[in-house]
Amino acid sequence: MLSAAEVRSTRRRRRSPYSDRQHYDEYIMQRIECYKNSIGRDALLNLGDEAAAELQAAAEGQFVLTEVLMLETVDRLIQKRLALRPYGRWRRQFSKLREAQRTPTHWGLEPNCPLAGLLPRIEPEDAALVIGGHAEPTAYLLSAHDAAVTFIASDLGCVERVESRMAAEALGSLFECYVAQLGPGLPKCLDCVDQLDVVVLDPSALAELGAADRLQFVQDLQRRSRPGSVHLLLAGCRALAPESLLGHYTGWGIEEQARPKRRAAAGRPSGGVMLSCPQCPPDTPPSGDTES
């Protein structure tokens, strides 16, 4: 993720944005995998038989059928069965869709919500962790900007809804989601989540934890975050305001946000506190510095 200063400068991004062809290939792959998951084992085996017969007829015994060839042929048969759009037609529609997806209002957020000011700093495959049901719209918005998003909530229905919409909006290629109860730290299933660039936290997800457990949870998030990363604590939880967690962010800076021009529309989440991780941990000299 770029710093605010790097966004203002002419410095080139460290990672190239995804090309339309990459998005198209992922769109095709997602549709094929969704179809495979939606049919029974017998139907899938019948597809395999159809692919084998097609390959044998076309090859006339000139090469040995391999698993890779079978998988490619099955995928091609599914693509034909689903009548998936060719690249040219898909690209014309996708460009308009992705442009809309990259705006906060597409997901029911205010145009000047706290996350909006962070979007120019997001680079492809930046690691983002989104926690809690009320943070759902931010997961979609970050995914639309090609961040690698991990979403976690304690409600199964919420996670299934997010997973389904990610697939429907062709945003699921860099997305993972988990159902888990939160405790003093992230669940074991998220041990691999590390080097985070962005964390979006719905404080209501921590409302039932004791003060000590909340502190340990926030400290665990901080340990997993890169220097210069950003944590967004959303507003809207009556039981636990984002300001009540500020005491756990010693040494972190509070980033200024654009003030809303008008009050948030009914039903649209708005507000929160954004904090930035120091480039060097406390008591750690910058790279190249030596003790005298």
ChimeraX attribute file (.defattr): number of C-alpha atoms within 10 A of each C-alpha:
attribute: neighborCount
match mode: 1-to-1
recipient: residues
	/A:1	26
	/A:2	21
	/A:3	16
	/A:4	13
	/A:5	10
	/A:6	13
	/A:7	15
	/A:8	11
	/A:9	9
	/A:10	8
	/A:11	10
	/A:12	10
	/A:13	15
	/A:14	10
	/A:15	11
	/A:16	10
	/A:17	13
	/A:18	13
	/A:19	8
	/A:20	14
	/A:21	12
	/A:22	10
	/A:23	17
	/A:24	19
	/A:25	11
	/A:26	17
	/A:27	20
	/A:28	20
	/A:29	15
	/A:30	18
	/A:31	19
	/A:32	21
	/A:33	12
	/A:34	12
	/A:35	15
	/A:36	16
	/A:37	11
	/A:38	10
	/A:39	10
	/A:40	9
	/A:41	11
	/A:42	9
	/A:43	11
	/A:44	16
	/A:45	12
	/A:46	12
	/A:47	18
	/A:48	18
	/A:49	14
	/A:50	15
	/A:51	21
	/A:52	19
	/A:53	11
	/A:54	13
	/A:55	18
	/A:56	14
	/A:57	10
	/A:58	10
	/A:59	11
	/A:60	8
	/A:61	10
	/A:62	8
	/A:63	9
	/A:64	10
	/A:65	13
	/A:66	9
	/A:67	9
	/A:68	9
	/A:69	14
	/A:70	19
	/A:71	14
	/A:72	12
	/A:73	19
	/A:74	23
	/A:75	22
	/A:76	15
	/A:77	17
	/A:78	19
	/A:79	17
	/A:80	11
	/A:81	10
	/A:82	12
	/A:83	9
	/A:84	14
	/A:85	13
	/A:86	10
	/A:87	14
	/A:88	11
	/A:89	9
	/A:90	14
	/A:91	16
	/A:92	10
	/A:93	10
	/A:94	18
	/A:95	12
	/A:96	10
	/A:97	15
	/A:98	15
	/A:99	12
	/A:100	14
	/A:101	20
	/A:102	19
	/A:103	18
	/A:104	21
	/A:105	16
	/A:106	16
	/A:107	17
	/A:108	15
	/A:109	22
	/A:110	22
	/A:111	16
	/A:112	19
	/A:113	23
	/A:114	24
	/A:115	24
	/A:116	19
	/A:117	14
	/A:118	19
	/A:119	17
	/A:120	15
	/A:121	16
	/A:122	21
	/A:123	21
	/A:124	20
	/A:125	19
	/A:126	22
	/A:127	25
	/A:128	28
	/A:129	25
	/A:130	26
	/A:131	27
	/A:132	21
	/A:133	20
	/A:134	20
	/A:135	24
	/A:136	21
	/A:137	18
	/A:138	23
	/A:139	24
	/A:140	27
	/A:141	24
	/A:142	28
	/A:143	25
	/A:144	23
	/A:145	23
	/A:146	24
	/A:147	25
	/A:148	24
	/A:149	28
	/A:150	20
	/A:151	24
	/A:152	27
	/A:153	23
	/A:154	16
	/A:155	14
	/A:156	13
	/A:157	12
	/A:158	17
	/A:159	22
	/A:160	14
	/A:161	11
	/A:162	21
	/A:163	18
	/A:164	13
	/A:165	14
	/A:166	20
	/A:167	16
	/A:168	13
	/A:169	15
	/A:170	21
	/A:171	27
	/A:172	23
	/A:173	17
	/A:174	17
	/A:175	19
	/A:176	16
	/A:177	17
	/A:178	19
	/A:179	17
	/A:180	17
	/A:181	13
	/A:182	20
	/A:183	15
	/A:184	18
	/A:185	17
	/A:186	18
	/A:187	14
	/A:188	9
	/A:189	10
	/A:190	13
	/A:191	10
	/A:192	8
	/A:193	16
	/A:194	16
	/A:195	17
	/A:196	24
	/A:197	25
	/A:198	26
	/A:199	24
	/A:200	22
	/A:201	25
	/A:202	26
	/A:203	26
	/A:204	22
	/A:205	20
	/A:206	22
	/A:207	15
	/A:208	14
	/A:209	15
	/A:210	11
	/A:211	13
	/A:212	9
	/A:213	16
	/A:214	21
	/A:215	17
	/A:216	16
	/A:217	20
	/A:218	18
	/A:219	16
	/A:220	14
	/A:221	19
	/A:222	22
	/A:223	13
	/A:224	17
	/A:225	23
	/A:226	19
	/A:227	17
	/A:228	20
	/A:229	23
	/A:230	27
	/A:231	26
	/A:232	24
	/A:233	24
	/A:234	25
	/A:235	21
	/A:236	17
	/A:237	14
	/A:238	10
	/A:239	11
	/A:240	17
	/A:241	19
	/A:242	22
	/A:243	13
	/A:244	9
	/A:245	16
	/A:246	14
	/A:247	9
	/A:248	15
	/A:249	17
	/A:250	9
	/A:251	14
	/A:252	20
	/A:253	14
	/A:254	16
	/A:255	13
	/A:256	11
	/A:257	17
	/A:258	10
	/A:259	10
	/A:260	14
	/A:261	7
	/A:262	8
	/A:263	8
	/A:264	16
	/A:265	11
	/A:266	6
	/A:267	8
	/A:268	12
	/A:269	18
	/A:270	20
	/A:271	20
	/A:272	19
	/A:273	20
	/A:274	22
	/A:275	20
	/A:276	19
	/A:277	21
	/A:278	15
	/A:279	13
	/A:280	14
	/A:281	12
	/A:282	10
	/A:283	6
	/A:284	9
	/A:285	11
	/A:286	10
	/A:287	7
	/A:288	5
	/A:289	8
	/A:290	7
	/A:291	4
	/A:292	3
